[in-house]
Amino acid sequence: MVSNREKKNVWIIPGWFPGTLSEHTGDFVWNQVRDLGKRDTHCYTIIYPELSYRFVSKPAFYWPQVSHERKEGVDIIRLTGLALPRPGFGFFLAWRQRVMRFLDSVANKNSRPDLIHAHTFLGGFLAAAFSRKHDVPVVLTEHSDVILTDIPKRYQPVIQAAYQQCDRIITASSFLRDAVLKICPKANCAVIPLSIDQNLFYGSIEEQPGKVDTLKLITVCELVPVKNLDFLIGVAYELKQMDIPFELHIVGDGPEKGDLLKQIQEKGLNDNVCVAGWKTPPQVADLMRASHVYVCSSIRETFGLSVLEAIHCGLAVVTTPCGGPRDFANYCEQFYEAQNMGAFVEQLKMLYKEMQGGSYLRPRMSDRNSFSAESVSMQIEKVYDELNPRT
């Protein structure tokens, strides 16, 4: 047990966090803080300036409000009613100045943090400014896929300021680390993966399904363009043309849903492809255990949490070369990266033939401990202690 004197006061400043914009956007930040809090080694406060596109064109509707809640032993303080700055760097500076007044008021009312753990370059941009003023070390976890694209001009100085002024940067994958180092070669960067709930996502590694008559595929993602789900519909169409019996569950919701349903209808795939909508984590785990192969069609993935959850459930993985999931290749006996649609379809065909033969064994997860909440929390706390040792 760590005494109260030894506990650091850690502020978490997310770039995105569950709220009025989306109850799921940034939920892994909450999951990570919840896991850290269970260790009872530090005191955590989440401070989130909630961003909204609603106020960009109508600044007259600004109505900033501060709210406070306590959830599972963690204080969550929100500043709502702020617009996400979009037109240029000057707007980011004005936005930061406004949020800084909020952060100063929290520090005055409660206490100054011993360390700040920011998330995404947006959180880092704020934390770096607070750090310069109050001499507080900053850890930044980057998980935004913005840095994997042609970075919009308005974001470039924000990202540079965040990376150059933070003391340590954490990324969840080596793919994302390489992207950070390309932007800021001198960054002190570490790779610490995300954790998964191993009480939910598990499978019997000895399970032998025997002869498989229908190939059961699953993907779990937000239905947005970067997930490249048109590609999966194309794969499904090719499988049907080959007379391979299959089912594809697309689990998730988002703006692409209507277009997906239209494509499924036009290609005659209604009996094969199900757009299942958003599901709770236990429901996702059950669907994964009832499947054979996890398919990932993303253009880019900063980590690939659902891929990892599927591996823990004993699924083979076939994925596009999207970056993040490549780190899992050594943990899964059947992990395949297909460079194009033809290779993707051929790999699924080969897996189906193996399963049809009756000798298929679910892939073994070679190391489950690396992605446990305990292991990931300990790695994060080690970074904390290196920057601000306990007294």
Secondary structure, 3 states (H helix, E strand, C coil): CCCCCCCCEEEEECCCCCCCCCCCCCHHHHHHHHHHHHCCCCEEEEEEEEEEHHHCCCHHHCCCEEEEEEECCEEEEEEEEEECCCCCHHHHHHHHHHHHHHHHHHHHHCCCCCEEEEEHHHHHHHHHHHHHHHCCCEEEEECCHHHHCCCCHHHHHHHHHHHHHCCEEEECCHHHHHHHHHHCCCCCEEECCCCCCCCCCCCCCCCCCCCCCCEEEEEECCCCHHHCHHHHHHHHHHHHHCCCCEEEEEEECCCCHHHHHHHHHHCCCCCCEEEEECCCHHHHHHHHHCCCEEEECCCCECCCHHHHHHHHCCCEEEECCCEHHHHHHHHECCEEECCCHHHHHHHHHHHHHHHHCCCCCCCCECCCHHHCHHHHHHHHHHHHHHHCCCC
